[in-house]
Amino acid sequence: MRISIGSIRSRSSLIAVSLLSPEKPAAIGVGAEGDPRLMIKEIVNENFKSYAGTKVIGPFHKAFTSIIGPNGSGKSNVIDSMLFVFGYRAQKIRSKKVSVLIHNSTKHPNLQKAIVSVKFHMIVDREGDAYDVVPGTEFTVSRTAFKDNSSCYHIDGRKTNFKEVGKFLRTKGIDLDHNRFLILQGEVEQISQMKPKAENKNEEGMLEYLEDIIGSSRLKPLIDKLGHQVEQLNDHRNQREGRLKIAETEMNKLKPEYEAGVAWIQRKNDMTRDIHKIRQATIYQCNVKTKRDQGGLQNLEEELTLLEDDIKNYKVLNKDILVEQKKCKKKHTKIRDAMHKLTDKIAESEGTAKGLKEEQKNIKKRQAALEKELEKEEKNVKKFQEMPVKCEQETEELNEKLEQLVIDEKNQNNDYETAIQEVGAKTKDLRKQKAPLEKKLLEVQNSVNEKKQILDQEKAVLDEYTAKYDREKNKLHEMHDSIKAAEKTVADNAEKKNQLENSIPEMEEALRERQIEVEKMKNERPNIQTKIEQLSSKLADAQQEEGGGRSRGKVLDYVMNLKSKKIVPGVVGRLGDLGGIDQRYDVALSSSCDMDYIVVERAADATKILEYVKRDKVGAVRFFALDKVRPFAPADQFNLPGPRLVDQIRCDREDLMGCFFQACANTLVARNSEEAERFAFNSGGRHRAVSLDGVLVESSGAMTGGGGRKQSGAMGEKPQINVRKETVSEDEINEMNTALNDFRQELRDLDSQIREANGFIARTTKEIAKNKSDLQQLNASYDTALKKIDMVKKSIKDQEKRLKDATPDKKRLHELEDAMKDAECEWGATKASAQSVQEEVDEINKQITAMGKGKVEGIKKLMQKTKDAIKDSKKKLLKLANDLKTASRKQQTAEENLQTLKDEKEEKAKRLSQIAEEMDKLAAEYAEMKDDLVDIENDHLSAAVEAEKEIDAKVAESEKAIETKLNDIKKFQAQRNDLQSKLVHYETKIAEAMESLKNLSLTSTGENDEDLTFPIIPDEDLADIDTNAVSQQAAKTKAALDESRPNLSAMKEYRDKNEVYTSRRDEFNEINDVRNRKREMRNDLMKMRRDEFTKGFEIITAKVKQMYQMITMGGDAELELVNTLAPFEEGVVFTVRPPKKSWKTIMNLSGGEKTLSSLSLVFALHHYKPTPLYVMDEIDAALDIKNVSIVANYIKDRTKNAQFVIISLRNQMFGLCSRLIGIYKTHDCTKLVLMENDPDEVAKRAEEHGERERTPFTSVANV
């Protein structure tokens, strides 16, 4: 089920209204059929008004009792006695004061008191006039009037007060607050004269009359009270709303800086949490490693203990083995000495045999080479033998080709000459010059070719002779070059390696130093920023006060100078310097009161000072003249809710207190702003108030205060004549400006140094990484070069040997070189001569070519081609001629080489025979020595060797075991040391991390839902944290935070403003809620009042119509609201239409019509709100006989469940009553006669005498 907020609020408002609104009076004791009802049994008057002594009026009939008597006999005093008991004032009982109610007659003078007692009881009606009294329901209410105009009440003899009497009677059904059961004499006419609505509080209109009957008037005081409260709350709400808007505006100005600061702090806290996470992970990971390594260390210690015990055992065993080994070795040494002698001889023999075998091997190897060389030389001999025939055949072919080329050249020359001749006579002379030159050129060119051929032959011979040597020599040079290059690489790498090995630690040290410097500079930066902020604030305050303070100080100095020069001796001083106040009131006084007035003795002194000030244009000045200032007014003359500020000022001169009172007036001082606000808006009136922190609340509702700098210094703790507030001089402001600029420049320089250092750190870190990589590469290259050098050096020896073997004969080499040089010189000279002739021919050809182009050029190209072919053929002929010429010589050389090889082969065969004989001899000697050696070995050495081997094996086994154990110990010790180092390292890291965790803290942003706790990370998550990655991220965050540090002081100011805003918002919401609740309660009460009134009004209107129609037998009546939309604004109009007449207001009716209309309204009201008893005084006075009968019969009908007591002089009225009380007066004292009415007797006598109007009664008693 969904319930709206509005319904809940409305329901709560209705509940509050039901609790606050008084209950509607209920009809109690009315007595429905068969139920008990209240009735007045009798009234006992003792010395009350006209009743002397004790008079009992009654007993009253349960239904209808009528009181009759002559005018002035005391009939109305019966009702007055009831009014007296029911608490009515003397004026309502037709008396001026209570003492007048005491009987006073000639027979009964000077009575001291009068007592009236009204006796009640509850009855249950029976048939006829009978009734039963409800047991225990009798009670008596009495009131006593005294001569001194006082009175007292009693209920059943118990003294009480009127409030208790009214409360008690209400429980019995008699509502004294809304009394409508008593209709006094003349009240019927008053009803007819009521206005629609009362014009003031002291009157009663028709609206108020009806609302009193209906019961809705009980809500009106509460509605008025709530309306007044709502108005007051609206005023307070408007004030709170204005203050709230001011606080919101001030807070919103600081919100951007606050949000930036919150974001910065949150980011910083995130970084701190990352650092905390790193420390937790470090501690956890180190603890895990520590636990693991401690277990490993314990295992190692156990292993080491076992190994040390094993070594001790092995050493004891090894000692005995070593003694036995020494003996065996000594015996073995003797056998070995004997064997060594034989072995040396055997070795010498073996060496000789080995040398012979090596020689034999080399000879055989040489023999194999000789076979190949012989085969080669035989082929060369055969080749050179066949060469002449072959050369002659090729020469013949080339000559035939050459002859054909010469013929082609001749024909081409003829064609060329023909072409030249065709050019004309111009080239004739040139051809003549050219012919001998070409002939000469041909001869010289042939000579050049021959010389070139000779040179090529000599060069080929030389190259052939030195080819192998040159190859081996080049290889050797390449090896040396390779070594030099490798050595250079080693040297260069060693130098670079040395440089890097030295530079890397230096760079790392420089990097650490720079990092320390950066950290110091970053730590120093906040200090400089703080100095800048403090100095900026101080400078701003000084500059703000400079103008006013300088001017104020200047004016005061000027005025005091006038006094010192005795120009104006009546100057007393600055007001703030003439008194003293406790330091805690300084801010309040400076914020609310002006203490810069100049106090002078007389007004004339002030006028004189103003003339001087105006003349010299010094500045504005204000005065207090002691002869004109009002005197000091003490606080007890005013109704103030708190202490005054002026009463806190101390001054030696009483006349000066008037000046202080004039400046401060009745400004109240409060501990805080809330108390200042309470003082300002006290229910006793509005006041001006200021708090100790400078918040000023004006009586108009305006409020000032807050800000970053509070005013102070208006007055010191002691009077200081001519001592003014110290101001900052211009030089000091300039110094502060200079210092501020210096600090800012220092901050900029520091930031520049930080940026430069960070750049250096980044570059150096990158360079260190590069250098380490280069160093690794250099080490690899260095090792490779060293290995290469060793390898090449080993190969050089073999290459030098090969080069030596390939070295040519120097004499033969010089001969070949000289021959080649001679051929080269001849070829050069011939070539130079040919070149000169060729140039001359070419010059002539150029001239001829220039004279004739086209055909000449084509022929010339063919000629050149033919010449090239001729030249090539001649070169080949020269080569063939050279080969033919050298063939015999080469054949001879080959035959000589062949013979040399055969001779060498024969020599090698002879040497092999000699070696075989020598080896046979050495073998016999070797066999003999070997037998001797075998005998020694078989007889002695074997046993010694076996014994030595056995003992050596034991020693080796023991030493190996010991060595193994020692190696194991070294390995375990190294592992132990490593583990111990790691444990120390882990312990250090844990301690550092723990210390760091203690120093870590989170910064509060001031938010309510802020979490300032560090997360406790589970162990399984700590194991997976990459501390390096998180550290890098934290470092980046720290760098970003350092670059973007916000103004954190603005956050505190924002929070202060936010607290003020929150406080004022809560105040506003609180008073708004209170206002709304009050307004809803008022509206609900107004609705309840309107609903109750409308409902009752409709019932009463219908009953009035019915009653009027009954009384008038055909008329009509109407109660109308003047304004139906607002029934309580303009009231109620009672209009009637008498029978056979038009509608009229009750004011325009005749006397009888007014009474009938009023009675119809009264009876309608009685019907709407019945009571157990009714008392009416002469309501029928203005009615005719007919209408009296109608009213009397209606009353008679109403007596079935109510008691009526009616005073009447009309027999149509009292003739219908059940009991008649007659009143008469003798000797100024009222007496009573009680008579019962017999309806049957009345009817009988009426019939006998025909007198329908007479109503006889039977006398009951004469009282």
DAHU-V87085 format. One record per backbone hydrogen bond with DSSP energy under -1.0 kcal/mol. NH is the residue of the N-H (numbers start at 1). CO is the residue of the C=O. E is the energy in kcal/mol with one decimal. If there is no record, write none. Layout:
nh = {NH,NH}
co = {CO,CO}
e = {E,E}
This chain:
nh = {8,9,10,11,12,13,14,15,16,17,18,19,20,21,35,37,38,39,41,43,44,45,46,47,49,51,55,57,60,65,66,67,68,73,78,80,81,82,83,84,85,86,87,88,94,95,100,101,102,103,105,114,115,116,117,118,119,120,121,123,124,126,130,132,134,137,139,141,142,143,144,145,146,147,149,152,153,154,155,156,158,160,165,166,167,168,169,170,171,173,174,183,187,190,191,192,194,203,206,207,209,210,211,212,213,214,215,217,218,219,223,224,225,226,227,228,229,230,231,232,233,234,235,236,237,238,239,240,241,242,243,244,245,246,247,248,249,250,251,252,253,258,259,260,261,262,263,264,265,266,267,268,269,270,271,272,273,274,275,276,277,278,279,280,281,282,283,284,285,286,287,288,289,290,291,292,293,294,295,296,297,298,299,300,301,302,303,304,305,306,307,308,309,310,311,312,313,314,315,316,317,318,319,321,322,323,324,325,326,327,328,329,330,331,332,333,334,335,336,337,338,339,340,341,342,343,344,345,346,347,348,349,350,351,352,353,354,355,356,357,358,359,360,361,362,363,364,365,366,367,368,369,370,371,372,373,374,375,376,377,378,379,380,381,382,383,384,385,386,387,390,391,392,393,394,395,396,397,398,399,400,401,402,403,404,405,406,407,408,409,410,411,412,413,414,415,416,417,418,419,420,421,422,427,431,432,433,434,435,438,439,440,441,442,443,444,445,446,447,448,449,450,451,452,453,454,455,456,457,458,459,460,461,462,463,464,465,466,470,471,472,473,474,475,476,477,478,479,480,481,482,483,484,485,486,487,488,489,490,491,492,493,494,495,496,497,498,499,500,501,502,503,504,506,507,508,509,510,511,512,513,514,515,516,517,518,519,520,521,522,523,524,525,528,529,530,531,532,533,534,535,536,537,538,539,540,541,542,543,544,545,546,549,550,551,552,553,554,555,556,557,558,559,560,561,562,563,564,565,566,567,568,571,572,573,575,576,577,578,580,581,585,586,589,590,591,592,593,598,599,600,601,606,607,608,609,610,611,612,613,614,615,616,618,624,626,628,629,637,638,640,645,648,649,650,657,660,661,662,663,664,665,667,668,669,670,676,677,678,679,680,681,682,685,687,689,690,691,692,694,696,697,698,701,704,720,723,733,734,735,736,737,738,739,740,741,742,743,744,745,746,747,748,749,750,751,752,753,754,755,756,757,758,759,760,761,762,763,764,765,766,767,768,769,770,771,772,773,774,775,776,777,778,779,780,781,782,783,784,785,786,787,788,789,790,791,792,793,794,795,796,799,800,801,802,803,804,805,806,807,813,814,815,816,817,818,819,820,821,822,823,824,825,826,827,828,829,830,831,832,833,834,835,836,837,838,839,840,841,842,843,844,845,846,847,848,849,850,851,852,858,859,860,861,862,863,864,865,866,867,868,869,870,871,872,873,874,875,876,877,878,879,880,881,882,883,884,885,886,887,890,891,892,893,894,895,896,897,898,899,900,901,902,903,904,905,906,907,908,909,910,911,912,913,914,915,916,917,918,919,920,921,922,923,924,925,926,927,928,929,930,931,932,933,934,935,936,937,938,939,940,941,942,944,945,946,947,948,949,950,951,952,953,954,955,956,957,958,959,960,961,962,963,964,965,966,967,968,969,970,971,972,973,974,975,976,977,978,979,980,981,982,983,984,985,986,987,988,989,990,991,992,993,994,995,996,997,998,999,1022,1023,1025,1027,1030,1031,1032,1033,1034,1035,1036,1037,1038,1039,1040,1041,1042,1043,1044,1048,1053,1054,1055,1056,1057,1058,1059,1060,1061,1062,1063,1064,1065,1066,1067,1068,1069,1070,1071,1072,1073,1074,1075,1076,1077,1078,1079,1080,1081,1082,1083,1084,1085,1086,1087,1088,1089,1090,1091,1092,1093,1094,1095,1096,1097,1098,1099,1100,1101,1102,1103,1104,1105,1106,1107,1108,1109,1110,1111,1112,1114,1116,1118,1120,1122,1129,1132,1133,1135,1136,1137,1141,1144,1146,1148,1149,1154,1155,1156,1157,1158,1159,1160,1161,1162,1163,1164,1165,1166,1167,1168,1169,1174,1175,1176,1177,1178,1183,1188,1189,1190,1191,1192,1193,1194,1195,1196,1197,1198,1201,1203,1204,1205,1206,1207,1208,1213,1214,1215,1216,1217,1218,1219,1220,1221,1222,1223,1224,1226,1229,1230,1231,1233,1234,1235,1236,1237,1242,1243,1244,1245,1246,1247,1248,1249,1250,1252,1258,1260,1261,1263}
co = {4,5,6,7,8,9,10,11,12,13,14,15,16,17,32,123,29,121,119,57,117,55,115,53,101,48,45,43,41,1204,1219,1206,1221,70,75,76,77,78,79,80,81,82,84,83,91,90,97,98,99,47,108,145,46,143,44,141,42,139,39,37,132,130,127,124,122,134,120,118,154,116,152,114,150,112,146,144,160,142,158,140,155,153,161,162,163,164,165,166,167,170,169,1175,184,186,187,188,191,200,195,196,205,206,207,208,209,210,211,211,215,216,219,220,221,222,223,224,225,226,227,228,229,230,231,232,233,234,235,236,237,238,239,240,241,242,243,244,245,246,247,248,249,254,255,256,257,258,259,260,261,262,263,264,265,266,267,268,269,270,271,272,273,274,275,276,277,278,279,280,281,282,283,284,285,286,287,288,289,290,291,292,293,294,295,296,297,298,299,300,301,302,303,304,305,306,307,308,309,310,311,312,313,314,315,317,318,319,320,321,322,323,324,325,326,327,328,329,330,331,332,333,334,335,336,337,338,339,340,341,342,343,344,345,346,347,348,349,350,351,352,353,354,355,356,357,358,359,360,361,362,363,364,365,366,367,368,369,370,371,372,373,374,375,376,377,378,379,380,381,382,383,386,387,388,389,390,391,392,393,394,395,396,397,398,399,400,401,402,403,404,405,406,407,408,409,410,411,412,413,414,415,416,417,418,424,427,428,429,430,431,434,435,436,437,438,439,440,441,442,443,444,445,446,447,448,449,450,451,452,453,454,455,456,457,458,459,460,461,462,466,467,468,469,470,471,472,473,474,475,476,477,478,479,480,481,482,483,484,485,486,487,488,489,490,491,492,493,494,495,496,497,498,499,500,502,503,504,505,506,507,508,509,510,511,512,513,514,515,516,517,518,519,520,521,524,525,526,527,528,529,530,531,532,533,534,535,536,537,538,539,540,541,542,545,546,547,548,549,550,551,552,553,554,555,556,557,558,559,560,561,563,562,562,568,599,599,597,595,574,575,650,716,582,583,585,586,587,588,589,622,573,624,570,602,603,604,605,606,607,608,609,610,611,612,613,598,600,625,625,634,635,638,667,645,646,580,654,656,657,658,659,660,661,664,688,643,690,672,673,674,675,676,677,679,682,680,697,668,695,670,691,704,689,702,698,696,577,720,729,730,731,732,733,734,735,736,737,738,739,740,741,742,743,744,745,746,747,748,749,750,751,752,753,754,755,756,757,758,759,760,761,762,763,764,765,766,767,768,769,770,771,772,773,774,775,776,777,778,779,780,781,782,783,784,785,786,787,788,789,790,791,792,795,796,797,798,799,800,801,802,804,809,810,811,812,813,814,815,816,817,818,819,820,821,822,823,824,825,826,827,828,829,830,831,832,833,834,835,836,837,838,839,840,841,842,843,844,845,846,847,848,854,855,856,857,858,859,860,861,862,863,864,865,866,867,868,869,870,871,872,873,874,875,876,877,878,879,880,881,882,883,886,887,888,889,890,891,892,893,894,895,896,897,898,899,900,901,902,903,904,905,906,907,908,909,910,911,912,913,914,915,916,917,918,919,920,921,922,923,924,925,926,927,928,929,930,931,932,933,934,935,936,936,937,940,941,942,943,944,945,946,947,948,949,950,951,952,953,954,955,956,957,958,959,960,961,962,963,964,965,966,967,968,969,970,971,972,973,974,975,976,977,978,979,980,981,982,983,984,985,986,987,988,989,990,991,992,993,994,995,1018,1019,1022,1025,1026,1027,1028,1029,1030,1031,1032,1033,1034,1035,1036,1037,1038,1039,1040,1046,1049,1050,1051,1052,1053,1054,1055,1056,1057,1058,1059,1060,1061,1062,1063,1064,1065,1066,1067,1068,1069,1070,1071,1072,1073,1074,1075,1076,1077,1078,1079,1080,1081,1082,1083,1084,1085,1086,1087,1088,1089,1090,1091,1092,1093,1094,1095,1096,1097,1098,1099,1100,1101,1102,1103,1104,1105,1106,1107,1108,1109,1137,1135,1133,1131,1126,196,1120,1118,1144,1116,1138,1136,1134,1145,1146,1150,1151,1152,1153,1154,1155,1156,1157,1158,1159,1160,1161,1162,1163,1164,1165,1203,181,1205,183,1207,1180,1184,1185,1186,1187,1188,1189,1190,1191,1192,1193,1194,1198,1172,63,1174,65,1176,67,1210,1210,1211,1213,1214,64,64,1235,66,1233,68,1231,1229,1226,50,1224,1222,1261,1220,1258,1218,1238,1239,1240,1241,1242,1243,1244,1245,1246,1250,1236,1234,1234,1232}
e = {-2.0,-2.9,-2.8,-2.8,-2.9,-2.2,-2.5,-2.4,-2.4,-2.7,-2.9,-1.8,-2.2,-3.5,-3.2,-2.2,-2.1,-1.7,-2.9,-2.5,-3.3,-3.2,-3.0,-2.3,-3.6,-2.8,-3.5,-4.0,-2.4,-2.9,-2.6,-2.5,-2.5,-1.8,-1.7,-2.5,-2.1,-1.4,-2.7,-2.6,-2.0,-2.6,-1.2,-2.7,-1.4,-2.6,-1.1,-1.7,-1.2,-2.4,-1.1,-2.0,-2.5,-2.1,-2.7,-2.9,-2.8,-3.0,-1.8,-2.8,-2.6,-2.0,-1.1,-2.3,-3.4,-1.6,-2.0,-2.4,-2.7,-2.1,-2.6,-3.0,-2.9,-1.2,-1.5,-1.7,-1.1,-2.4,-2.6,-3.1,-1.9,-2.6,-2.2,-3.2,-2.3,-2.6,-2.9,-2.0,-1.2,-1.0,-2.6,-2.8,-1.9,-1.7,-1.9,-1.3,-1.3,-1.1,-3.7,-1.6,-2.7,-2.7,-2.8,-2.1,-1.6,-3.2,-2.1,-1.4,-1.0,-1.6,-2.5,-3.0,-2.6,-2.8,-2.8,-2.5,-2.4,-2.8,-2.2,-2.4,-3.0,-2.5,-2.0,-2.4,-3.0,-2.6,-2.0,-2.8,-2.8,-2.1,-2.3,-2.6,-2.3,-2.0,-2.4,-2.6,-2.5,-2.4,-2.3,-2.7,-1.5,-2.3,-3.2,-2.5,-2.6,-2.9,-2.7,-2.4,-2.8,-3.0,-2.4,-2.5,-3.1,-2.5,-2.4,-2.7,-2.8,-2.3,-2.6,-2.9,-2.6,-2.7,-2.7,-2.6,-2.9,-3.0,-2.9,-3.0,-3.3,-2.8,-2.6,-2.6,-2.6,-3.1,-2.8,-2.5,-3.5,-2.8,-1.7,-1.9,-3.2,-2.3,-2.0,-2.3,-2.4,-1.9,-2.3,-3.1,-2.1,-1.9,-2.5,-2.5,-1.8,-2.0,-2.5,-2.0,-1.8,-2.5,-2.5,-1.8,-1.9,-2.7,-1.4,-1.3,-2.0,-1.3,-1.7,-2.2,-2.0,-1.4,-1.9,-2.2,-1.7,-1.8,-2.3,-1.9,-1.3,-1.5,-2.1,-2.1,-1.5,-2.0,-2.4,-1.4,-1.3,-2.8,-3.0,-1.9,-2.9,-3.2,-2.8,-2.6,-3.0,-2.7,-2.4,-2.8,-2.8,-2.7,-2.4,-2.7,-2.5,-2.8,-3.2,-2.7,-2.9,-2.7,-2.4,-2.4,-3.1,-3.0,-2.1,-2.0,-3.2,-2.1,-1.5,-2.8,-3.1,-2.1,-2.3,-3.1,-2.3,-1.7,-2.2,-2.6,-2.2,-2.5,-3.2,-1.8,-1.7,-1.3,-1.7,-2.9,-2.5,-2.1,-2.2,-2.8,-2.5,-2.0,-2.5,-2.7,-2.1,-2.2,-2.9,-3.0,-2.1,-2.2,-2.7,-2.5,-2.6,-2.6,-2.8,-2.9,-2.7,-2.7,-2.8,-3.1,-3.0,-3.5,-3.2,-2.9,-2.5,-3.5,-2.3,-1.1,-2.2,-2.0,-2.1,-2.0,-2.2,-2.8,-2.0,-2.7,-2.8,-2.4,-1.9,-2.7,-2.8,-1.9,-2.0,-2.4,-2.3,-2.1,-2.7,-2.6,-2.3,-2.3,-2.5,-2.6,-2.1,-2.3,-2.6,-2.4,-2.1,-2.5,-2.9,-2.4,-2.0,-2.2,-2.5,-2.3,-2.5,-2.8,-2.9,-2.2,-2.3,-2.8,-2.7,-2.2,-2.6,-3.1,-2.5,-2.5,-2.9,-2.9,-2.6,-3.5,-3.0,-2.6,-3.0,-3.1,-3.4,-3.2,-2.9,-2.7,-3.0,-3.5,-2.6,-2.5,-3.0,-3.0,-1.8,-3.1,-2.9,-1.2,-3.1,-2.6,-2.7,-2.8,-2.6,-2.5,-2.6,-2.5,-2.5,-2.4,-2.5,-2.9,-2.3,-2.5,-2.8,-2.8,-2.0,-2.1,-1.8,-1.8,-2.6,-2.7,-2.4,-2.6,-2.8,-2.9,-3.0,-2.9,-2.5,-2.6,-2.9,-2.8,-2.4,-2.3,-3.1,-2.5,-2.2,-1.2,-3.0,-2.6,-2.5,-3.1,-3.0,-2.3,-2.6,-2.5,-2.6,-2.2,-2.7,-2.9,-1.8,-1.8,-1.6,-2.5,-2.1,-1.6,-2.3,-1.5,-1.1,-2.9,-1.4,-3.1,-2.5,-1.0,-1.4,-2.5,-2.1,-1.9,-1.5,-2.6,-2.8,-1.9,-1.3,-2.4,-3.0,-3.0,-2.6,-2.2,-1.2,-2.0,-2.3,-2.3,-2.3,-1.6,-1.7,-3.0,-2.7,-2.1,-2.6,-1.7,-2.1,-2.5,-1.9,-1.7,-1.2,-1.9,-1.3,-3.1,-1.7,-1.4,-3.8,-1.1,-1.7,-2.4,-2.3,-2.1,-2.5,-2.9,-1.6,-3.0,-2.3,-2.6,-2.1,-2.2,-2.1,-2.6,-2.3,-2.1,-1.1,-2.2,-1.8,-2.5,-2.7,-2.1,-1.3,-1.9,-2.6,-3.4,-3.1,-1.4,-2.7,-2.6,-1.8,-2.1,-2.6,-2.7,-2.7,-2.6,-2.9,-3.1,-2.8,-2.7,-2.6,-2.8,-2.6,-3.0,-2.9,-2.5,-2.7,-3.3,-2.6,-2.8,-2.8,-2.9,-2.6,-2.8,-2.9,-3.0,-2.8,-2.4,-2.7,-2.9,-2.5,-2.8,-3.3,-2.6,-2.0,-2.7,-2.9,-1.9,-2.0,-2.9,-2.4,-1.8,-2.7,-2.7,-1.9,-2.0,-2.7,-2.4,-1.9,-2.6,-3.0,-2.2,-2.1,-2.3,-2.1,-2.2,-2.1,-2.4,-2.2,-2.1,-2.8,-2.6,-1.6,-1.3,-1.6,-1.8,-3.1,-1.9,-2.1,-2.5,-2.3,-2.3,-1.4,-1.2,-2.2,-2.6,-2.1,-2.2,-2.3,-2.6,-2.4,-2.1,-2.1,-2.5,-2.2,-2.1,-2.3,-2.4,-2.3,-1.9,-2.5,-2.5,-2.3,-2.0,-2.0,-2.5,-2.0,-2.0,-2.1,-2.6,-2.1,-1.7,-2.5,-2.9,-2.2,-2.1,-2.8,-2.5,-1.9,-2.9,-3.5,-2.5,-1.4,-2.0,-1.5,-2.3,-2.3,-1.9,-1.8,-2.6,-2.3,-2.2,-2.4,-2.5,-2.3,-2.0,-2.5,-2.9,-2.4,-2.3,-2.5,-2.1,-2.2,-2.3,-2.9,-2.5,-2.6,-2.7,-2.7,-2.9,-2.5,-2.3,-2.7,-1.1,-3.0,-2.3,-2.4,-2.5,-2.4,-2.3,-2.3,-2.5,-2.2,-2.0,-2.5,-2.1,-1.7,-2.3,-2.3,-1.9,-1.8,-2.3,-2.1,-1.5,-1.8,-2.1,-1.7,-1.3,-1.7,-2.2,-1.6,-1.7,-2.2,-2.2,-1.6,-1.7,-2.2,-1.7,-1.4,-1.8,-2.3,-2.1,-1.8,-2.2,-2.0,-2.0,-1.9,-2.2,-2.4,-2.3,-1.9,-2.6,-3.0,-2.6,-2.5,-1.9,-2.5,-2.1,-3.6,-2.9,-2.7,-3.0,-3.4,-2.7,-2.7,-3.4,-2.7,-1.9,-2.9,-3.8,-3.0,-3.1,-3.8,-3.3,-2.4,-2.9,-3.8,-3.1,-2.8,-3.2,-3.3,-2.7,-2.9,-3.4,-2.9,-3.2,-3.4,-2.8,-2.4,-3.2,-3.3,-2.5,-3.0,-3.2,-2.8,-2.5,-3.0,-2.6,-2.7,-3.3,-2.9,-2.5,-2.6,-2.7,-2.6,-2.9,-2.7,-3.0,-2.7,-2.5,-2.5,-2.0,-1.5,-2.1,-1.7,-1.0,-1.1,-2.3,-2.6,-2.5,-2.2,-2.5,-2.5,-2.4,-2.5,-2.6,-2.4,-2.5,-2.6,-2.5,-1.7,-1.3,-1.2,-1.7,-2.5,-3.0,-2.7,-2.7,-3.2,-2.9,-2.4,-3.1,-3.6,-3.0,-2.9,-3.1,-3.1,-2.6,-3.0,-3.6,-3.0,-2.9,-2.9,-3.1,-2.5,-2.8,-3.0,-2.9,-3.0,-3.2,-3.1,-2.9,-3.0,-3.1,-3.0,-2.8,-3.0,-2.7,-2.9,-3.3,-2.9,-3.3,-3.0,-2.8,-3.1,-2.7,-2.7,-3.3,-2.3,-1.7,-3.0,-2.8,-2.1,-2.4,-2.9,-2.3,-2.1,-3.3,-2.8,-2.2,-1.9,-2.8,-2.7,-1.4,-2.2,-3.3,-2.9,-2.3,-1.7,-1.9,-3.3,-2.7,-3.1,-4.2,-2.2,-3.1,-2.0,-1.6,-1.2,-2.8,-2.1,-2.7,-2.6,-2.9,-3.1,-2.5,-1.8,-2.7,-3.5,-1.9,-2.3,-2.4,-2.3,-2.3,-2.8,-2.9,-3.0,-2.3,-2.3,-2.7,-1.4,-2.6,-2.3,-2.1,-2.5,-3.0,-2.6,-1.9,-2.5,-2.7,-2.0,-1.6,-1.0,-2.1,-3.4,-2.7,-2.5,-2.9,-1.8,-1.6,-2.3,-1.7,-1.4,-1.1,-2.2,-1.5,-3.7,-3.1,-4.4,-2.6,-1.9,-2.6,-1.4,-2.5,-3.5,-2.1,-2.1,-3.3,-1.9,-1.9,-2.1,-2.0,-2.4,-2.4,-1.8,-1.9,-2.2,-2.5,-1.3,-1.0,-2.3,-2.2,-2.4,-1.8}
